[in-house]
């Protein structure tokens, strides 16, 4: 292993992966920008702010790589000092986290109608944000990597509360969406897609946050923590954009109607030739057909709630089913 493999080498791996994720963010942003979702200005403002923040942060990360590998090519001791890019990364990541977490917390509120649960999530997010900013500012004041040990309590609180908020959002959304399940295959398919997205959200952000935490605590003399720290902001932005852009896929899923609880009921219905045959072979009280119809009028045209929301007319970027937001 080379002398700088665990410092400059690992740092470059983090920068490469961060650049790749920024490409995904740009692609997701392009999809959102070119799809007529009709979202309110505050949702578009959040998306735009996160994209600008990610663009600046990714540019700063590339500059940091250039500063270390090119500008200070003959000055290896540069890795022992704290340049302004490190405090900026902590603050930018904390900003991306709290914006995304508050956006998803609002979705939790719409689903659960519980201000207590939403308040707990927001409190965890705010505490994580505050300690993240403090840790970033303190790292800039310290200026020497060898003195990073004093930041350990702040980093633990920052990433600990941030991870707790992510996992809480994942758990609450998954349980709330699961409880909305019905016997209708189309509805369940849509809900399964949303549950999968919620689980992926908490999983990836938590993995990178914990990687950042343990890298800082256990391998402080390397840049292992930086390999996880740089991409976290991009993961949060991808999470939010995927939540919004998922409406495109859900619209296609919603295009095929399913009229019965199970496929067996549908097959049984199609197998009968006439109403008399149905009456003779199937007792009406044994047939349980669940119909979820919500009549909504839009410019004089009746549309179902699922069609209206997935088409992009939901002002909060949420989904509704049976009168409840999902």
C-alpha positions, 0 to 999 in steps of 0.5 A: 500500500502506498504512502497516501492510499488511505489519505489522498487515495480514499479522498479521490474515491469519495470525490469520484463517487460524489461526482457520479451521484451529482450526475444522477441528481442532474438527471433527476432534476432534468426529469422534474423540470421537463415534466408538467407536475404543476407543483406549487412554488414552494416545492419548486423552490425546495428542488431548485435550492437543493440543486444549486446547493449540490452544484456548489458543493460538488464544485467545491469537492472537485476544487478540493481534489485539485488543491490537494493533488495539483496545487500542493503536489509537492507539499504532502503536509497539506493533508494535515491542515483543515482547509475551508472545504471541510467545514463547508462540507459539514454545513452543506450536508447538514442543510441538505439533510434538514431540507429533505427531512422536513419535506418528508416530515410534512408527508408524514404529517399528511399521512398520520395526522399526528403532530407529535410524530412529526414534531419528534422527527423535526426535533431530531432533524433540527438537533442534527442540523445544529450540531452539524453546523457547529462541528463544521465551524469548529473544524475550521477553527481548529485548523489541524487534523491532529486536533480533530479528537475534540470534535468527536462528541459533536460529530457523534451528536450530529450524525447520530441525530441525523440518522435517527431522523432518517430511520424514524421517517422510514419507519413511520412512512413504511408503517403508514403506507402499509396500513393503506393496503387494500385487496386491489392489486393496482393500489397495492402495487402503488403502495409497495412502490412507495414503501420501497422508496421510503425504505431505500431513503432511510437505508442509503442515507443511514449507511453513509452517515454511519460510515462517516461517523465510524470512519471519523471515530476509528480511522481519524488519521485517514480520509475514510470519513471524507469518502462517506461525507462528500456524497451524503448531500447528493443522496438526500437530494436524489431521495427528494427528487425520486419521491417527486419523480416517482409520480411518473412511474405511478401514473403508468401503474395506475393506467391498468384498472383492477376491479376485484380484490384478487385475481381469482375473483376476476377469473371467476367473473370472466368464466361465467357466461351470463348473469343467470350463471353467476347467480346460480354458481356464486352466492352474492354474499360470498363475493366481496368487491371493494371499490375505492372511488373518490369523485373529484371534479376538475374543470367540469371533468370527473377524475379519480383521486389517484388519476388527479394526483399522479398526473401531477396536480397534487399541490404537495407532491403527495399521493392520496388514496381513499381520501388519505394522503399516501 
